[in-house]
């Protein structure tokens, strides 16, 4: 059989099964909708210039999420708990006319209804148990966000993007391995207190055993 044979589809599946979260497909950096006017220039709109994840061992993200002991340089957080990021733009962000969101993707065929594509909306107040991003600070060209993940989201390594809306489509950051984010089980999350009490902490031990190989260099 040829090594390049097409993947088999099962029944009414529109996409082949995800067999590994290590497989990846990049999201498009530009999604143009409809016709664009002559002279249209992407640089005329809000663009992301840098993303800061505060992922050092001594940073609040790792200390508060009990992940500062992992030998890994990526951001490692626990689901259902807030963490902080900062996004730098090419000009000051104006919430009256600018619209952006953070996106997390896992696996090769990300779909929102499967929890493998997660668009995180910017909201005025975070809602318990739901993904959301709240602006904590705006300073010059930078925006600092508090991001809350769902306590039921998939555990694994997510790829992160920032998408900006324009009148003619979406501008998205390119794939950057430096912004990959690991999301782990959270025995400290209120949503799991009853379950973790029943198993006497066994869930945390199991999560640690499962995820440890991921962090090997």
C-alpha positions in Angstrom: 0.0 0.0 0.0 1.3 3.5 -0.8 2.5 5.6 2.1 0.7 8.6 0.6 -2.8 7.0 0.5 -5.6 9.3 1.6 -7.0 9.0 5.1 -10.1 6.8 5.5 -13.3 8.5 6.5 -15.8 6.8 8.8 -19.5 7.0 8.0 -20.7 10.6 7.8 -17.6 12.2 9.3 -16.6 15.4 7.4 -13.1 15.1 8.7 -10.8 12.1 9.5 -10.4 11.2 13.2 -7.8 13.0 15.3 -5.4 10.2 16.3 -2.9 12.4 18.1 -2.9 15.9 19.6 0.7 16.2 18.4 -0.4 16.5 14.8 -0.9 20.0 13.7 -2.6 22.1 11.0 -1.9 25.9 11.0 -4.8 28.3 10.9 -4.7 30.8 8.0 -3.1 34.2 8.8 -5.6 36.0 6.6 -9.3 35.3 6.0 -10.7 37.7 3.5 -14.5 38.0 3.3 -15.9 39.3 0.0 -14.3 41.9 -2.2 -11.6 44.3 -1.0 -11.3 47.8 -2.2 -8.4 49.0 -4.3 -5.6 50.2 -2.1 -6.6 47.9 0.8 -3.5 47.6 3.1 -3.5 45.2 6.0 -1.1 47.5 7.9 -3.8 50.1 8.1 -5.6 48.0 10.7 -4.7 46.7 14.2 -1.8 44.2 14.0 -0.2 42.1 16.7 3.5 42.8 17.1 4.3 40.6 20.2 2.7 38.3 22.8 4.0 38.0 26.4 2.9 34.9 28.4 4.7 35.5 31.7 6.0 31.9 31.7 9.1 32.1 33.8 9.2 30.0 37.0 8.9 33.0 39.2 6.0 34.6 37.3 2.5 34.6 38.8 1.1 32.3 36.1 3.3 29.3 37.1 3.4 30.0 40.9 -0.4 30.4 41.2 -1.0 27.3 39.0 1.5 25.1 40.9 3.5 24.5 37.7 6.7 26.3 38.7 8.5 23.0 39.4 8.2 21.7 35.8 11.4 21.7 33.7 9.7 23.4 30.8 10.0 26.8 29.2 6.4 27.0 28.0 3.4 28.5 29.7 1.8 25.7 31.9 -1.5 26.4 33.5 -4.4 24.5 35.0 -7.9 24.5 33.5 -10.7 26.5 35.2 -8.2 29.0 36.6 -7.3 32.5 35.3 -3.9 33.4 33.9 -2.4 36.5 32.4 -1.0 37.5 29.0 0.0 40.7 27.3 -0.5 41.6 23.7 1.5 44.4 21.9 -0.1 46.0 18.9 1.2 48.3 16.1 -0.9 51.1 17.6 -3.0 51.8 20.7 -6.0 49.5 21.1 -9.3 51.3 20.9 -12.2 49.1 22.2 -14.7 51.3 20.5 -13.6 50.3 17.0 -11.1 47.4 17.4 -12.1 43.8 17.8 -9.8 40.9 18.6 -9.8 37.6 20.4 -7.4 34.9 21.5 -7.7 31.5 20.0 -6.5 28.1 21.3 -6.2 25.1 19.0 -5.3 21.5 19.6 -5.0 18.6 17.2 -4.9 18.5 13.4 -8.6 19.1 12.6 -9.7 21.7 15.2 -13.5 22.2 15.6 -15.3 24.4 18.0 -18.0 21.8 18.8 -15.3 19.3 19.7 -13.5 21.6 22.0 -10.3 21.5 19.8 -10.8 25.1 18.5 -11.4 27.6 21.3 -12.2 31.2 20.4 -11.8 33.3 23.6 -14.0 36.4 23.5 -13.0 39.7 25.2 -15.7 40.3 27.8 -16.4 43.0 30.4 -16.6 40.4 33.2 -15.4 36.8 33.3 -18.1 34.2 33.9 -17.5 31.2 36.1 -16.9 28.0 34.2 -16.6 29.7 30.8 -13.7 30.7 28.6 -13.2 34.5 28.5 -10.6 37.3 28.4 -10.9 40.5 30.4 -8.8 43.6 29.7 -7.0 44.5 32.9 -4.8 47.3 31.6 -4.3 49.3 28.5 -1.0 51.2 28.2 0.3 52.8 25.1 0.2 49.9 22.5 -0.1 47.1 25.0 -3.1 45.3 26.5 -2.9 43.0 29.5 -5.6 40.3 29.7 -6.8 37.9 32.4 -7.9 34.7 30.6 -10.1 32.1 32.2 -10.3 28.6 30.8 -13.2 26.2 31.2 -12.8 23.6 33.9 -13.9 21.0 31.3 -11.5 21.9 28.5 -9.3 19.3 26.9 -6.0 18.6 28.7 -2.9 18.9 26.5 -0.7 21.3 24.5 -2.6 24.1 22.7 -1.3 26.3 20.0 -2.2 30.0 20.5 -3.2 32.6 18.0 -4.5 36.2 18.2 -7.2 37.1 15.6 -8.1 40.7 14.7 -11.3 41.6 12.9 -11.2 44.2 10.0 -14.1 45.3 7.7 -12.8 42.9 5.1 -11.9 39.8 7.1 -9.6 38.4 9.8 -5.9 39.0 10.4 -4.3 36.2 12.5 -0.9 35.8 14.0 1.4 33.2 12.5 2.1 29.9 14.2 4.7 30.5 17.0 5.9 27.5 19.1 7.0 30.0 21.8 3.4 30.7 22.6 2.3 27.1 22.9 0.4 26.6 26.2 0.0 23.4 28.2 -3.3 23.1 30.0 -3.4 20.5 32.8 -5.9 18.9 35.2 -6.7 21.2 38.2 -7.3 19.5 41.6 -7.5 23.0 43.1 -10.4 24.0 40.8 -13.8 24.3 42.7 -15.6 22.5 39.9 -13.6 19.3 40.7 -13.6 19.4 44.5 -16.3 16.8 45.0 -14.7 14.4 42.5 -11.1 14.9 43.9 -12.4 14.4 47.4 -14.0 11.1 46.4 -10.8 9.7 44.9 -8.6 11.1 47.8 -6.4 13.0 45.5 -6.0 10.2 43.0 -7.0 12.4 40.1 -4.1 14.7 40.7 -1.6 11.8 40.9 -3.0 10.3 37.7 -2.8 13.7 35.9 0.8 14.0 36.9 1.7 10.6 35.7 -0.1 11.1 32.4 1.4 14.5 31.7 5.0 14.0 32.9 6.3 12.6 29.5 5.0 15.7 27.7 7.5 17.9 29.5 10.6 16.0 28.7 13.1 18.1 26.8 
